[in-house]
Amino acid sequence: MLEHDRYKLLLEADGTDRFQRLGAILAAVAQHGSLNRATAALGMSYRQAWGLLRKAEERLGLPLLTRRVGGAEGGGAELTEAARDLLVRYQRLQHEVAQILATPAPDPGRPILIASTIGPVEVGLMDLLEAAFHRATGLWVRHIAAGSGQALAIAREGRVDVVLAHAPADEERFMQEGWGARRCPLMANRFLICGPANDAAGVGAAASAADAFLRIATVGAPFLSRGDQSGTHQKELALWASAGVVPGGAWYRRYERGAQGSGVTLQEAARAGAYMLVDWATYAAAAPAVRGALPLLLERDEALVNPFSLIALNPQRLPQVNHAGAERFIDWATGPDGQAIIAATGHFAPVNK
């Protein structure tokens, strides 16, 4: 069995979200008997899964998988005793999180809960912020990854204390309706338009993002949309409107897995040879083969600025929220320590330098 200190080190260093992804990998390996089959079932790249496993093994100083050679299916993998124990702890954590989300009563001792847009989760920023905040304050933060539209919907249900979103129009509406008590700029990056190397629509020569979208529609070049009311999808719709285009037809596709984030959508766009709007952080974190298939074609347009904000929920509207915890996290994240972590990632520009 894992010593408590080793387990605590792993959770504090890597954050709840990365620990949950690791747990999902271990559960899938236990079910399917191989890391290849596990990653296929999860819709995750083998490289990403292997990287999470190796990092966890380094932190624990223990192996998590043993390889099984031969057999009817050509070998596979099995969980070590440490991995089986870790999987039990992961399942307990899942149960605990489910209980927290199902309990509407206020509890000042519970973790601060954040509904976060997917991009900062995908590139590991939320893990870094949450771990550093815990080290500084002793308070735990846990997040739910969702597109901005879904994150704000979760907040309206009172299931979280803070929202991290990048959908300015929706955020303003959220505040006007009285759901939010405080909205603070946190960071920003840029959207960009990527597409096939042959650039049949001539996006690389476009004068603006709206011009680029008009060129794509004019020639009917394949375009892949997240289609999930996320901040990225809303920006895309605004650009179509600026271009005077109502997208539709065989060339325009809403990805059925778009709600899982821009990372998986970008992989599909690379496979399909389609144009796509994506934020810089997700694009920079993508595999070299994906970026090679979909080179960056346009990013220099003020219309592509992508601001992120933190919103503390209104305790008068939602009395069950941990408002004191929300305010403390926002003050820390927008202060020198949080902003330094954001700057160090290189994926986002802090707003308070």
VEXGU-249382 format. One record per residue (C-alpha): residue number from 1; chain; residue in one letter; x, y, z. Coordinates in pm, 1 decimal. Layout:
BEGIN
(pt NUM,"A","a",(X,Y,Z)),
...
***
This chain:
BEGIN
(pt 1,"A","m",(0.0,0.0,0.0)),
(pt 2,"A","l",(119.0,354.6,-73.7)),
(pt 3,"A","e",(240.2,550.8,224.9)),
(pt 4,"A","h",(13.8,849.9,292.2)),
(pt 5,"A","d",(301.1,1097.4,241.0)),
(pt 6,"A","r",(378.5,961.2,-107.1)),
(pt 7,"A","y",(13.7,978.1,-208.1)),
(pt 8,"A","k",(-20.7,1331.9,-66.8)),
(pt 9,"A","l",(293.2,1441.5,-254.1)),
(pt 10,"A","l",(151.3,1314.4,-582.0)),
(pt 11,"A","l",(-184.0,1486.8,-530.9)),
(pt 12,"A","e",(-34.3,1817.5,-417.1)),
(pt 13,"A","a",(232.6,1827.3,-689.2)),
(pt 14,"A","d",(16.9,1725.7,-983.1)),
(pt 15,"A","g",(-324.0,1861.3,-883.2)),
(pt 16,"A","t",(-665.5,1699.0,-869.6)),
(pt 17,"A","d",(-734.4,1705.4,-1242.6)),
(pt 18,"A","r",(-409.4,1532.8,-1341.3)),
(pt 19,"A","f",(-460.5,1278.9,-1062.7)),
(pt 20,"A","q",(-809.4,1207.7,-1195.3)),
(pt 21,"A","r",(-673.7,1157.7,-1547.7)),
(pt 22,"A","l",(-411.7,921.8,-1408.6)),
(pt 23,"A","g",(-683.3,731.7,-1222.8)),
(pt 24,"A","a",(-890.8,702.8,-1539.3)),
(pt 25,"A","i",(-588.8,557.0,-1722.5)),
(pt 26,"A","l",(-526.5,301.5,-1447.6)),
(pt 27,"A","a",(-894.4,202.3,-1445.4)),
(pt 28,"A","a",(-891.5,157.8,-1823.5)),
(pt 29,"A","v",(-572.2,-51.2,-1813.5)),
(pt 30,"A","a",(-728.5,-270.8,-1545.5)),
(pt 31,"A","q",(-1034.8,-315.0,-1766.4)),
(pt 32,"A","h",(-867.7,-360.2,-2105.6)),
(pt 33,"A","g",(-535.7,-522.3,-2009.7)),
(pt 34,"A","s",(-316.3,-292.7,-2217.4)),
(pt 35,"A","l",(-216.5,72.8,-2229.7)),
(pt 36,"A","n",(-280.9,86.4,-2605.0)),
(pt 37,"A","r",(-638.0,-38.1,-2566.6)),
(pt 38,"A","a",(-691.3,180.8,-2260.1)),
(pt 39,"A","t",(-592.0,500.1,-2441.5)),
(pt 40,"A","a",(-808.8,406.7,-2740.0)),
(pt 41,"A","a",(-1108.4,358.7,-2508.4)),
(pt 42,"A","l",(-1044.7,694.0,-2338.2)),
(pt 43,"A","g",(-987.8,885.3,-2662.5)),
(pt 44,"A","m",(-644.3,988.1,-2531.9)),
(pt 45,"A","s",(-310.1,977.3,-2707.0)),
(pt 46,"A","y",(-70.6,701.0,-2600.7)),
(pt 47,"A","r",(204.5,959.6,-2559.7)),
(pt 48,"A","q",(-3.4,1172.1,-2320.7)),
(pt 49,"A","a",(-102.4,871.0,-2110.1)),
(pt 50,"A","w",(252.5,738.4,-2096.9)),
(pt 51,"A","g",(379.1,1082.2,-1993.7)),
(pt 52,"A","l",(132.8,1099.5,-1703.4)),
(pt 53,"A","l",(230.8,750.1,-1589.7)),
(pt 54,"A","r",(603.7,819.5,-1607.1)),
(pt 55,"A","k",(572.0,1145.1,-1412.8)),
(pt 56,"A","a",(361.2,974.3,-1144.3)),
(pt 57,"A","e",(614.9,691.6,-1118.1)),
(pt 58,"A","e",(895.9,946.6,-1075.3)),
(pt 59,"A","r",(710.3,1127.4,-797.6)),
(pt 60,"A","l",(616.2,806.0,-618.6)),
(pt 61,"A","g",(945.5,625.6,-676.1)),
(pt 62,"A","l",(741.4,316.5,-764.0)),
(pt 63,"A","p",(637.9,142.5,-1089.6)),
(pt 64,"A","l",(268.9,151.1,-1178.9)),
(pt 65,"A","l",(258.3,-90.0,-1474.3)),
(pt 66,"A","t",(420.7,-420.9,-1554.5)),
(pt 67,"A","r",(435.4,-538.6,-1913.5)),
(pt 68,"A","r",(287.0,-873.1,-2011.0)),
(pt 69,"A","v",(459.2,-1029.6,-2313.0)),
(pt 70,"A","g",(297.0,-1266.2,-2564.1)),
(pt 71,"A","g",(-47.0,-1421.8,-2547.2)),
(pt 72,"A","a",(-331.2,-1429.6,-2796.5)),
(pt 73,"A","e",(-346.7,-1049.6,-2819.4)),
(pt 74,"A","g",(28.1,-993.6,-2832.1)),
(pt 75,"A","g",(88.9,-889.5,-2472.0)),
(pt 76,"A","g",(-33.8,-600.7,-2264.6)),
(pt 77,"A","a",(6.2,-441.4,-1923.6)),
(pt 78,"A","e",(-99.4,-505.3,-1565.9)),
(pt 79,"A","l",(-126.6,-277.0,-1263.5)),
(pt 80,"A","t",(132.8,-312.3,-990.9)),
(pt 81,"A","e",(26.1,-330.8,-627.3)),
(pt 82,"A","a",(99.1,42.8,-590.8)),
(pt 83,"A","a",(-115.4,117.3,-896.7)),
(pt 84,"A","r",(-403.6,-90.5,-761.6)),
(pt 85,"A","d",(-387.6,101.8,-435.2)),
(pt 86,"A","l",(-372.0,431.4,-625.7)),
(pt 87,"A","l",(-677.6,326.2,-825.6)),
(pt 88,"A","v",(-871.5,263.5,-503.2)),
(pt 89,"A","r",(-776.5,611.2,-381.3)),
(pt 90,"A","y",(-882.9,760.5,-715.1)),
(pt 91,"A","q",(-1221.9,590.4,-690.8)),
(pt 92,"A","r",(-1264.8,723.1,-338.2)),
(pt 93,"A","l",(-1180.9,1073.7,-459.7)),
(pt 94,"A","q",(-1436.7,1042.9,-739.3)),
(pt 95,"A","h",(-1697.7,944.1,-482.5)),
(pt 96,"A","e",(-1598.8,1235.1,-257.1)),
(pt 97,"A","v",(-1623.8,1488.1,-541.6)),
(pt 98,"A","a",(-1965.1,1349.5,-639.7)),
(pt 99,"A","q",(-2083.5,1391.4,-280.9)),
(pt 100,"A","i",(-1953.3,1748.5,-266.4)),
(pt 101,"A","l",(-2134.1,1843.5,-586.3)),
(pt 102,"A","a",(-2455.3,1677.7,-466.1)),
(pt 103,"A","t",(-2454.8,1857.3,-128.8)),
(pt 104,"A","p",(-2615.6,2203.5,-147.1)),
(pt 105,"A","a",(-2565.6,2292.9,220.0)),
(pt 106,"A","p",(-2288.2,2548.6,296.2)),
(pt 107,"A","d",(-1973.2,2401.0,442.5)),
(pt 108,"A","p",(-1686.9,2648.8,498.4)),
(pt 109,"A","g",(-1441.5,2360.5,536.0)),
(pt 110,"A","r",(-1500.9,2206.9,196.4)),
(pt 111,"A","p",(-1275.1,2267.3,-105.7)),
(pt 112,"A","i",(-1322.8,2576.0,-319.9)),
(pt 113,"A","l",(-1492.5,2456.8,-639.3)),
(pt 114,"A","i",(-1422.5,2611.3,-979.7)),
(pt 115,"A","a",(-1599.7,2555.6,-1310.0)),
(pt 116,"A","s",(-1311.3,2618.3,-1548.7)),
(pt 117,"A","t",(-1305.8,2653.4,-1923.3)),
(pt 118,"A","i",(-1116.1,2360.9,-2073.8)),
(pt 119,"A","g",(-805.1,2529.9,-2219.1)),
(pt 120,"A","p",(-631.5,2614.7,-1888.6)),
(pt 121,"A","v",(-705.9,2260.8,-1770.7)),
(pt 122,"A","e",(-566.6,2096.8,-2086.7)),
(pt 123,"A","v",(-231.6,2277.3,-2062.2)),
(pt 124,"A","g",(-195.4,2210.0,-1688.7)),
(pt 125,"A","l",(-236.3,2568.0,-1564.9)),
(pt 126,"A","m",(-521.7,2487.1,-1326.8)),
(pt 127,"A","d",(-315.0,2211.5,-1166.8)),
(pt 128,"A","l",(-27.6,2455.7,-1110.7)),
(pt 129,"A","l",(-248.6,2728.2,-965.1)),
(pt 130,"A","e",(-438.8,2493.4,-736.9)),
(pt 131,"A","a",(-124.7,2326.0,-602.0)),
(pt 132,"A","a",(48.7,2659.7,-538.4)),
(pt 133,"A","f",(-261.1,2807.0,-372.2)),
(pt 134,"A","h",(-280.0,2504.6,-142.3)),
(pt 135,"A","r",(86.1,2541.9,-47.8)),
(pt 136,"A","a",(32.4,2912.0,26.8)),
(pt 137,"A","t",(-295.3,2886.9,217.1)),
(pt 138,"A","g",(-357.8,2525.2,313.8)),
(pt 139,"A","l",(-690.9,2543.6,125.7)),
(pt 140,"A","w",(-783.9,2291.7,-141.7)),
(pt 141,"A","v",(-927.2,2391.0,-477.5)),
(pt 142,"A","r",(-1092.9,2148.9,-718.1)),
(pt 143,"A","h",(-1224.7,2217.4,-1063.5)),
(pt 144,"A","i",(-1472.6,2088.4,-1317.0)),
(pt 145,"A","a",(-1354.1,2127.4,-1677.4)),
(pt 146,"A","a",(-1625.4,2254.4,-1911.2)),
(pt 147,"A","g",(-1665.9,2494.7,-2200.2)),
(pt 148,"A","s",(-1742.4,2849.9,-2086.0)),
(pt 149,"A","g",(-2113.0,2823.4,-2165.8)),
(pt 150,"A","q",(-2144.1,2499.7,-1971.3)),
(pt 151,"A","a",(-1929.1,2634.9,-1686.6)),
(pt 152,"A","l",(-2164.2,2930.8,-1643.8)),
(pt 153,"A","a",(-2463.6,2694.7,-1653.6)),
(pt 154,"A","i",(-2304.8,2483.0,-1378.0)),
(pt 155,"A","a",(-2253.5,2802.7,-1176.8)),
(pt 156,"A","r",(-2619.5,2901.8,-1214.3)),
(pt 157,"A","e",(-2706.1,2572.9,-1045.5)),
(pt 158,"A","g",(-2492.5,2672.3,-745.9)),
(pt 159,"A","r",(-2263.1,2372.2,-786.4)),
(pt 160,"A","v",(-1939.2,2574.3,-774.7)),
(pt 161,"A","d",(-1801.7,2885.7,-606.7)),
(pt 162,"A","v",(-1596.2,3037.6,-889.5)),
(pt 163,"A","v",(-1610.6,3040.3,-1269.4)),
(pt 164,"A","l",(-1310.9,3075.8,-1501.4)),
(pt 165,"A","a",(-1443.6,3166.3,-1845.8)),
(pt 166,"A","h",(-1343.1,3333.0,-2172.4)),
(pt 167,"A","a",(-1681.8,3429.3,-2315.2)),
(pt 168,"A","p",(-1709.8,3805.1,-2242.9)),
(pt 169,"A","a",(-2066.7,3852.8,-2368.1)),
(pt 170,"A","d",(-2195.7,3558.4,-2166.0)),
(pt 171,"A","e",(-1998.5,3670.9,-1860.6)),
(pt 172,"A","e",(-2151.1,4019.6,-1880.1)),
(pt 173,"A","r",(-2499.0,3868.6,-1908.2)),
(pt 174,"A","f",(-2422.5,3641.8,-1612.3)),
(pt 175,"A","m",(-2327.9,3945.5,-1402.6)),
(pt 176,"A","q",(-2627.8,4151.6,-1516.2)),
(pt 177,"A","e",(-2860.7,3868.3,-1415.9)),
(pt 178,"A","g",(-2717.4,3881.6,-1065.0)),
(pt 179,"A","w",(-2539.8,3544.6,-1057.6)),
(pt 180,"A","g",(-2194.4,3690.2,-1003.9)),
(pt 181,"A","a",(-2070.7,3906.0,-717.9)),
(pt 182,"A","r",(-1734.3,4000.2,-868.5)),
(pt 183,"A","r",(-1569.1,3958.8,-1207.3)),
(pt 184,"A","c",(-1192.2,4003.4,-1236.3)),
(pt 185,"A","p",(-964.0,3984.9,-1540.9)),
(pt 186,"A","l",(-710.1,3704.7,-1491.0)),
(pt 187,"A","m",(-510.4,3661.5,-1811.4)),
(pt 188,"A","a",(-531.4,3664.7,-2189.3)),
(pt 189,"A","n",(-393.5,3499.3,-2498.8)),
(pt 190,"A","r",(-493.8,3491.0,-2864.1)),
(pt 191,"A","f",(-702.7,3281.4,-3089.3)),
(pt 192,"A","l",(-549.0,3178.8,-3418.5)),
(pt 193,"A","i",(-668.4,3024.9,-3741.2)),
(pt 194,"A","c",(-487.0,2712.6,-3853.5)),
(pt 195,"A","g",(-548.8,2497.1,-4154.5)),
(pt 196,"A","p",(-407.4,2263.1,-4418.0)),
(pt 197,"A","a",(-58.3,2337.9,-4543.6)),
(pt 198,"A","n",(-183.5,2394.1,-4900.6)),
(pt 199,"A","d",(-414.2,2671.2,-4765.6)),
(pt 200,"A","a",(-662.7,2640.0,-5050.3)),
(pt 201,"A","a",(-870.4,2929.0,-4909.8)),
(pt 202,"A","g",(-573.3,3168.0,-4893.1)),
(pt 203,"A","v",(-617.9,3237.6,-4522.4)),
(pt 204,"A","g",(-250.1,3320.7,-4485.3)),
(pt 205,"A","a",(-300.5,3619.9,-4717.8)),
(pt 206,"A","a",(-615.8,3744.8,-4543.7)),
(pt 207,"A","a",(-625.4,4100.8,-4412.3)),
(pt 208,"A","s",(-823.0,4005.8,-4100.5)),
(pt 209,"A","a",(-989.9,3714.6,-3926.0)),
(pt 210,"A","a",(-1324.5,3809.0,-4078.0)),
(pt 211,"A","d",(-1162.8,3813.6,-4424.5)),
(pt 212,"A","a",(-1012.1,3471.2,-4354.9)),
(pt 213,"A","f",(-1352.0,3326.7,-4262.2)),
(pt 214,"A","l",(-1507.6,3480.5,-4572.9)),
(pt 215,"A","r",(-1238.9,3318.3,-4789.2)),
(pt 216,"A","i",(-1303.1,2977.8,-4629.1)),
(pt 217,"A","a",(-1677.9,3005.0,-4691.7)),
(pt 218,"A","t",(-1635.0,3135.9,-5046.6)),
(pt 219,"A","v",(-1435.7,2833.9,-5162.9)),
(pt 220,"A","g",(-1622.5,2588.3,-4938.4)),
(pt 221,"A","a",(-1303.4,2468.7,-4768.7)),
(pt 222,"A","p",(-1354.8,2219.8,-4481.3)),
(pt 223,"A","f",(-1396.8,2388.9,-4143.6)),
(pt 224,"A","l",(-1430.7,2209.9,-3810.1)),
(pt 225,"A","s",(-1623.9,2381.8,-3530.8)),
(pt 226,"A","r",(-1641.2,2283.6,-3164.7)),
(pt 227,"A","g",(-2012.4,2359.7,-3184.6)),
(pt 228,"A","d",(-2054.8,2348.8,-2805.1)),
(pt 229,"A","q",(-2126.4,2710.2,-2697.9)),
(pt 230,"A","s",(-1780.4,2729.7,-2540.5)),
(pt 231,"A","g",(-1588.2,3056.1,-2545.7)),
(pt 232,"A","t",(-1401.1,2932.0,-2852.7)),
(pt 233,"A","h",(-1725.1,2845.7,-3031.7)),
(pt 234,"A","q",(-1877.8,3182.9,-2944.6)),
(pt 235,"A","k",(-1572.8,3365.7,-3080.6)),
(pt 236,"A","e",(-1599.7,3158.9,-3398.3)),
(pt 237,"A","l",(-1967.7,3252.8,-3439.3)),
(pt 238,"A","a",(-1882.8,3620.6,-3386.7)),
(pt 239,"A","l",(-1620.6,3600.4,-3662.3)),
(pt 240,"A","w",(-1866.7,3440.1,-3904.1)),
(pt 241,"A","a",(-2108.6,3723.4,-3826.5)),
(pt 242,"A","s",(-1834.4,3980.0,-3890.3)),
(pt 243,"A","a",(-1769.0,3812.6,-4223.3)),
(pt 244,"A","g",(-2140.2,3824.4,-4314.0)),
(pt 245,"A","v",(-2153.5,3445.2,-4335.6)),
(pt 246,"A","v",(-2405.0,3199.2,-4192.8)),
(pt 247,"A","p",(-2195.2,2880.2,-4189.5)),
(pt 248,"A","g",(-2352.5,2560.9,-4312.1)),
(pt 249,"A","g",(-2341.7,2298.6,-4580.9)),
(pt 250,"A","a",(-2108.4,2011.4,-4647.5)),
(pt 251,"A","w",(-1793.1,2217.2,-4586.9)),
(pt 252,"A","y",(-1891.3,2316.8,-4229.7)),
(pt 253,"A","r",(-1889.1,2051.0,-3960.8)),
(pt 254,"A","r",(-1977.1,2069.9,-3591.9)),
(pt 255,"A","y",(-1757.1,1816.3,-3417.8)),
(pt 256,"A","e",(-1957.5,1568.0,-3212.3)),
(pt 257,"A","r",(-1683.4,1560.3,-2945.4)),
(pt 258,"A","g",(-1626.0,1936.1,-2940.7)),
(pt 259,"A","a",(-1744.1,1967.3,-2580.2)),
(pt 260,"A","q",(-1435.4,1768.5,-2478.1)),
(pt 261,"A","g",(-1220.3,2067.4,-2567.6)),
(pt 262,"A","s",(-1009.7,2225.4,-2839.0)),
(pt 263,"A","g",(-734.2,1964.7,-2798.2)),
(pt 264,"A","v",(-940.0,1671.7,-2925.7)),
(pt 265,"A","t",(-1106.9,1895.0,-3185.1)),
(pt 266,"A","l",(-766.8,2005.3,-3315.4)),
(pt 267,"A","q",(-659.3,1641.8,-3353.4)),
(pt 268,"A","e",(-971.0,1572.0,-3559.5)),
(pt 269,"A","a",(-915.2,1881.9,-3772.8)),
(pt 270,"A","a",(-563.0,1758.6,-3848.4)),
(pt 271,"A","r",(-697.6,1417.8,-3945.9)),
(pt 272,"A","a",(-968.2,1570.5,-4165.5)),
(pt 273,"A","g",(-751.4,1844.3,-4320.4)),
(pt 274,"A","a",(-988.9,2116.8,-4199.9)),
(pt 275,"A","y",(-947.8,2478.7,-4097.5)),
(pt 276,"A","m",(-1011.2,2559.2,-3731.9)),
(pt 277,"A","l",(-1018.4,2842.4,-3479.5)),
(pt 278,"A","v",(-814.5,2749.9,-3171.1)),
(pt 279,"A","d",(-654.4,2932.0,-2879.1)),
(pt 280,"A","w",(-276.9,2970.2,-2870.2)),
(pt 281,"A","a",(-224.1,2762.4,-2553.4)),
(pt 282,"A","t",(-398.8,2457.4,-2696.2)),
(pt 283,"A","y",(-220.4,2489.9,-3029.6)),
(pt 284,"A","a",(122.6,2527.6,-2867.2)),
(pt 285,"A","a",(61.8,2219.7,-2651.1)),
(pt 286,"A","a",(-44.8,2002.3,-2945.9)),
(pt 287,"A","a",(177.3,1727.9,-3082.4)),
(pt 288,"A","p",(427.3,1836.8,-3352.4)),
(pt 289,"A","a",(250.3,1612.9,-3606.3)),
(pt 290,"A","v",(-76.8,1799.4,-3544.8)),
(pt 291,"A","r",(86.8,2139.9,-3583.1)),
(pt 292,"A","g",(265.4,2014.5,-3893.7)),
(pt 293,"A","a",(-63.5,1906.9,-4049.6)),
(pt 294,"A","l",(-233.5,2234.5,-3952.4)),
(pt 295,"A","p",(17.3,2521.4,-3963.3)),
(pt 296,"A","l",(-67.5,2855.4,-3804.9)),
(pt 297,"A","l",(-204.7,3079.2,-4080.6)),
(pt 298,"A","l",(-337.4,3393.3,-3910.6)),
(pt 299,"A","e",(-319.7,3541.9,-3559.8)),
(pt 300,"A","r",(-242.0,3914.6,-3594.4)),
(pt 301,"A","d",(-586.3,4067.4,-3553.8)),
(pt 302,"A","e",(-723.2,4246.0,-3247.5)),
(pt 303,"A","a",(-1048.4,4055.1,-3301.6)),
(pt 304,"A","l",(-857.6,3741.0,-3195.9)),
(pt 305,"A","v",(-768.4,3863.6,-2844.6)),
(pt 306,"A","n",(-889.2,3603.9,-2593.6)),
(pt 307,"A","p",(-942.7,3740.1,-2237.7)),
(pt 308,"A","f",(-1009.6,3512.9,-1938.0)),
(pt 309,"A","s",(-1195.5,3622.0,-1624.4)),
(pt 310,"A","l",(-1262.8,3482.4,-1278.1)),
(pt 311,"A","i",(-1612.1,3529.4,-1135.3)),
(pt 312,"A","a",(-1708.4,3481.2,-771.2)),
(pt 313,"A","l",(-2069.7,3373.8,-738.4)),
(pt 314,"A","n",(-2320.4,3592.9,-559.4)),
(pt 315,"A","p",(-2396.1,3452.2,-211.5)),
(pt 316,"A","q",(-2720.1,3652.3,-196.7)),
(pt 317,"A","r",(-2843.7,3467.0,-504.7)),
(pt 318,"A","l",(-2673.3,3135.9,-418.1)),
(pt 319,"A","p",(-2634.8,3114.9,-38.6)),
(pt 320,"A","q",(-2471.7,2770.3,-52.8)),
(pt 321,"A","v",(-2152.3,2894.7,-219.0)),
(pt 322,"A","n",(-1819.1,2925.3,-37.9)),
(pt 323,"A","h",(-1793.9,3297.7,-103.1)),
(pt 324,"A","a",(-1506.6,3365.5,137.1)),
(pt 325,"A","g",(-1300.0,3090.8,-26.7)),
(pt 326,"A","a",(-1385.9,3219.5,-374.3)),
(pt 327,"A","e",(-1275.2,3571.8,-286.8)),
(pt 328,"A","r",(-952.7,3444.7,-133.9)),
(pt 329,"A","f",(-864.2,3240.0,-443.3)),
(pt 330,"A","i",(-942.7,3528.4,-679.6)),
(pt 331,"A","d",(-731.1,3770.1,-474.8)),
(pt 332,"A","w",(-442.2,3523.8,-481.0)),
(pt 333,"A","a",(-472.1,3431.4,-852.3)),
(pt 334,"A","t",(-485.6,3796.4,-961.3)),
(pt 335,"A","g",(-207.0,3890.4,-719.3)),
(pt 336,"A","p",(170.8,3860.7,-766.7)),
(pt 337,"A","d",(201.0,3487.0,-688.4)),
(pt 338,"A","g",(-78.2,3369.8,-917.0)),
(pt 339,"A","q",(21.3,3606.4,-1196.5)),
(pt 340,"A","a",(382.8,3486.6,-1181.0)),
(pt 341,"A","i",(269.1,3127.1,-1231.9)),
(pt 342,"A","i",(54.0,3229.3,-1528.2)),
(pt 343,"A","a",(343.5,3421.3,-1686.6)),
(pt 344,"A","a",(583.1,3130.3,-1638.7)),
(pt 345,"A","t",(370.1,2891.0,-1844.5)),
(pt 346,"A","g",(419.9,3098.2,-2160.2)),
(pt 347,"A","h",(66.7,3010.1,-2272.4)),
(pt 348,"A","f",(-106.9,3316.5,-2130.4)),
(pt 349,"A","a",(-23.1,3679.2,-2056.6)),
(pt 350,"A","p",(-101.6,3788.6,-1699.1)),
(pt 351,"A","v",(-313.5,4100.8,-1662.6)),
(pt 352,"A","n",(-148.3,4225.9,-1342.7)),
(pt 353,"A","k",(228.0,4235.9,-1406.1)),
***
